[in-house]
Amino acid sequence: EVRDTVRAGQTVAITVNTIGANGCWQSDGGTLTQRGDSALVVAYDRHSGAQVCTMIWTDRLTHLFSTVFPKPGIGVIRVSGRRIKDTDASYSLPVIAERTVVVIP
């Protein structure tokens, strides 16, 4: 989640929501790397390690980030993650979500 129009030089709030396969999953931070007009985000989740978990999907593991786009134009936010199967830790597929924003003076 991010506004579609932002101002150059001002802080831009970015919210990344991930999904946990059951109640044992929780958000565990992440990283944001700014490269000119691109912000590269990786959000991390972790399993609590519990043997017994609620079977309720945790559909909003929230990760908060912020960045600054230095000059007017188009900014790109790219979020990288992976899709896993709760029953098979060896199963993992990369997931990339990308959003462009208009950066005004």
N, C-alpha and C positions, 0 to 999 in steps of 0.2 A: 504494500500500500504506500503510495506516494502521490503528492499533488502532481497534476499534469503540467502546471506552469509554475516556475520558481524564479527567484531573482538571483542574478550573478553575485557572488560574494557573500550571500546569506546562507545560514545553516538550513539544510533540507532534512526533514525527518523521514526515515524509511522504516516501515514495519514489514517484517517478513513473518508469515504464518506458516508453520509446518504442521504435519499430522503425525500423531503417535498411534501405533496400531493397538495399544491398550493403555490402561492407566499407569503402567510402570514407566512410560516415556515422559521426559521433561526437557524443556529447552536448556541448552548448555552453552550459551554465548555464541560467538562467531567472530569473523574478521571482515573488515572492509578495507580495500586497497583502492586509493584514488589515483587514476592515471589520466591527467588532463580532463577531458570531458566524459570520462568513463569511470563509474564506480563499480568495483567488482566485490560482490558480497558472497560469503560462505557462512551459512547458519548451521550450528551444530545441535544435535539432540543426543540424549544419552538414556540408556535403560538403567533403572535403579538397581538391577541385579536381583530383585526379589523373585522368588520361585513362583509365587502366586500373584496374579495381577487381575484387576477388573477387566472384563472383556469389552469395556466401553471405549470406543475410539476417542482419543484426545485430539480433537480437530483444530485446536487453536493453541499451538505451542508458539508463543509470541517472542520474536527477536527484534529488539530496537536498535537501529543504527542511525547515524547522521553523517552528512557529507556537505561539502561546499563545491559548487561548480564555479570556477574562477571567471569565466567570461560568457557573454551572451552567445546563443546558438542553440544547438541540440545537445542535451546530455543523455547519456545511456547508463542505465542501472542494470547490471547482469548478476543474477543470483544463481549460484551453482549449488547443487546438492546431489543427493542420491536417493533412489527408491530401493527399499529393502523389503524382504518378506520376513515377517516376525518368526515364522517357523523354519526359515532357512537363512542363517546369517551369511552364507556364501553367495546368496543371490543379491546382486547389487547392480542397478542401472543408473547412469548419470542422468540428472535432470537439470535443465537450464531454463530459467525464466528471464525474459528481457523486457525492459520498459524504457521508452524514450520520453523525455520531458523537454518542454520548451523553456529555455533559460533566457529571461529578458533582462535588459539593463537595469 
